[in-house]
């Protein structure tokens, strides 16, 4: 089975033409970015407590039970409690919390541009392969070279055009869908950071 997969991949690589040398690193970079974003965009809540309110984070942080935060939101709760303990005044507190949360917001958005860019570039690379494949096909038609012993001719040109287009789409579609899901999760986490700021400012950091 594994050998069949390798043979199929090698054949696709051969038929796809020079574009495959560009698509391969783009694909690896995109999936690395997706995996890193999925790992980064964690609230920090254990699965059994996935619906716990933000108040529970703050309560645990105030009681010192979030000694090892695992995600962005619980880390923000710990930082919020720490900042609120040393600041007086709602405006000053809000400003300090916004400043403290900036690295967390940057972390939530890390690699987003790479994933989006790779998903956009992949089908364009496939389109380039389509164009070069069709040029080869028309060249073969013009010279009357229907087929050659080395695998050229009309068949090779059409194959390159179709395979490169398909490869570009195969890379782009999952990237676009997963990128959109991760972007939505990022917005949810950023909304929770805003809610944390409001909750802490409303109570003045009191336990």
matplotlib code that plots the C-alpha trace (Angstrom):
import matplotlib.pyplot as plt

x = [0.0, 2.8, 4.7, 1.6, 1.2, 4.9, 4.6, 1.4, 3.1, 6.1, 4.0, 2.0, 5.3, 6.6, 3.4, 3.0, 6.2, 8.4, 5.5, 5.7, 9.1, 7.3, 4.2, 6.0, 7.6, 4.5, 2.5, 4.9, 5.0, 1.2, 0.6, 3.3, 1.6, -1.8, -0.4, 1.4, -1.8, -3.9, -1.5, -1.2, -5.0, -5.8, -7.9, -6.1, -9.2, -9.2, -11.7, -14.1, -14.3, -14.6, -17.8, -16.6, -17.1, -14.3, -15.3, -13.9, -10.6, -10.4, -11.5, -8.9, -6.2, -7.2, -7.0, -3.6, -4.9, -3.7, 0.0, 0.7, -1.6, -1.7, -3.4, -3.9, -7.1, -6.0, -2.6, -4.4, -6.4, -3.3, -1.7, -4.9, -5.0, -1.3, -1.7, -4.8, -3.1, -0.7, -2.8, -5.4, -7.9, -10.0, -8.3, -4.8, -5.9, -7.4, -4.3, -2.0, -4.2, -4.2, -0.4, -0.1, -2.4, -0.6, 1.9, -1.0, -2.9, 0.3, 0.7, -2.9, -2.3, 1.0, 1.4, -2.0, -0.5, 1.7, -1.3, -3.4, -0.6, 0.2, -3.5, -3.6, -0.4, -1.0, -3.8, -1.9, 1.1, -1.2, -2.5, 1.0, 1.5, -1.7, -0.4, 2.9, 1.3, -1.1, 1.9, 3.6, 0.5, 0.1, 3.8, 3.3, 0.3, 2.1, 5.1, 2.8, 4.5, 1.6, 3.9, 7.5, 9.5, 10.6, 7.0, 6.6, 4.0, 0.4, -0.2, 2.6, 1.4, -2.2, -1.1, 1.0, -1.8, -4.3, -2.1, -0.6, -4.1, -5.4, -2.4, -2.8, -6.4, -5.7, -3.2, -5.4, -8.8, -7.9, -5.7, -8.6, -11.1, -8.8, -7.4, -11.0, -11.7, -8.6, -9.3, -12.7, -11.1, -8.6, -11.5, -13.2, -10.1, -9.6, -13.2, -12.5, -9.5, -11.6, -14.2, -11.5, -10.4, -14.0, -14.5, -11.3, -11.9, -15.5, -14.3, -11.2, -9.2, -11.0, -11.2]
y = [0.0, 2.4, 1.5, 2.2, 5.6, 6.5, 5.3, 7.4, 10.5, 10.0, 9.8, 12.9, 14.7, 13.7, 14.6, 18.0, 19.4, 22.1, 23.7, 20.8, 22.0, 25.2, 23.6, 21.2, 23.8, 25.9, 22.9, 22.1, 25.7, 26.0, 22.8, 23.8, 27.1, 25.4, 23.0, 25.8, 28.0, 25.1, 24.5, 28.2, 29.0, 27.2, 28.7, 26.6, 25.0, 21.2, 19.4, 18.6, 22.3, 23.5, 25.5, 27.1, 30.9, 33.4, 34.1, 30.7, 31.6, 34.7, 32.9, 30.3, 32.9, 34.9, 31.8, 30.9, 27.7, 28.7, 28.2, 26.5, 28.1, 26.1, 28.5, 32.1, 32.9, 31.3, 33.0, 36.3, 35.7, 35.2, 38.3, 40.3, 39.4, 40.2, 43.6, 44.5, 43.9, 46.7, 49.3, 51.7, 53.6, 52.1, 54.0, 53.1, 49.5, 49.2, 50.7, 48.3, 45.3, 46.3, 46.5, 43.2, 41.5, 42.7, 39.8, 37.4, 39.0, 38.8, 35.2, 34.5, 36.0, 34.4, 32.5, 33.6, 35.6, 32.6, 30.2, 32.6, 33.5, 29.9, 29.1, 31.9, 31.2, 27.4, 27.7, 30.4, 28.1, 25.4, 27.9, 28.6, 24.8, 24.8, 27.5, 25.9, 22.5, 23.9, 25.7, 22.3, 20.8, 23.4, 23.1, 19.3, 19.9, 22.4, 20.1, 17.0, 15.3, 13.3, 11.1, 10.6, 7.7, 10.0, 10.7, 14.0, 15.1, 16.1, 13.7, 15.1, 18.6, 17.9, 15.8, 18.6, 21.1, 19.0, 17.6, 21.0, 22.5, 19.7, 19.8, 23.6, 23.1, 20.2, 22.3, 25.5, 24.2, 22.7, 25.7, 28.1, 26.1, 25.5, 29.0, 30.4, 28.1, 29.1, 32.8, 32.4, 30.8, 33.7, 36.2, 34.3, 34.3, 38.0, 38.7, 36.8, 38.9, 42.0, 40.5, 39.7, 43.4, 44.5, 42.1, 43.0, 46.7, 46.4, 44.7, 46.7, 43.5, 42.6, 39.0]
z = [0.0, 1.0, -2.1, -4.3, -2.7, -3.3, -6.9, -7.4, -5.9, -8.1, -11.2, -10.2, -9.6, -13.0, -14.9, -13.1, -14.5, -13.1, -11.1, -8.6, -7.4, -6.3, -5.0, -2.7, -0.4, -0.5, 0.7, 3.5, 4.6, 4.6, 6.6, 9.0, 9.5, 10.0, 12.6, 14.4, 14.5, 15.7, 18.5, 19.4, 19.3, 22.5, 25.2, 27.8, 29.1, 29.6, 27.3, 30.1, 31.0, 27.5, 28.2, 31.5, 31.6, 31.7, 35.3, 36.2, 34.7, 36.7, 39.9, 39.5, 38.7, 41.8, 43.9, 42.5, 40.8, 37.3, 38.0, 34.7, 32.0, 28.8, 26.4, 25.4, 27.5, 30.8, 30.4, 29.8, 33.0, 35.1, 33.6, 34.2, 37.8, 38.2, 36.5, 38.4, 41.7, 41.2, 39.3, 40.6, 38.4, 35.6, 32.7, 33.9, 34.4, 31.0, 29.4, 31.2, 30.3, 26.7, 26.8, 28.6, 26.1, 23.0, 22.8, 23.2, 20.4, 18.2, 19.1, 18.1, 14.7, 14.1, 10.8, 9.6, 6.7, 5.7, 5.6, 3.6, 1.2, 0.5, -0.1, -2.6, -4.4, -4.8, -7.5, -9.3, -9.5, -10.8, -13.4, -14.5, -15.0, -17.0, -19.3, -19.9, -20.4, -23.1, -24.8, -25.0, -26.4, -29.1, -29.9, -30.4, -32.6, -34.7, -35.3, -35.8, -32.8, -31.4, -29.2, -28.6, -27.0, -24.2, -23.1, -24.8, -27.4, -26.9, -24.1, -22.0, -22.5, -21.6, -18.6, -17.3, -17.7, -15.9, -13.1, -12.2, -12.0, -9.9, -7.6, -7.1, -6.1, -3.8, -1.9, -1.9, -0.9, 2.5, 3.2, 2.5, 4.6, 7.5, 7.4, 7.6, 10.6, 12.4, 11.7, 13.2, 16.3, 16.5, 16.5, 19.2, 21.4, 20.7, 21.8, 25.0, 25.7, 25.3, 27.6, 30.2, 30.1, 30.7, 33.5, 35.3, 34.9, 36.1, 39.4, 39.7, 40.0, 43.3, 44.2]

ax = plt.figure().add_subplot(projection="3d")
ax.plot(x, y, z, "-o")
ax.set_aspect("equal")
plt.show()
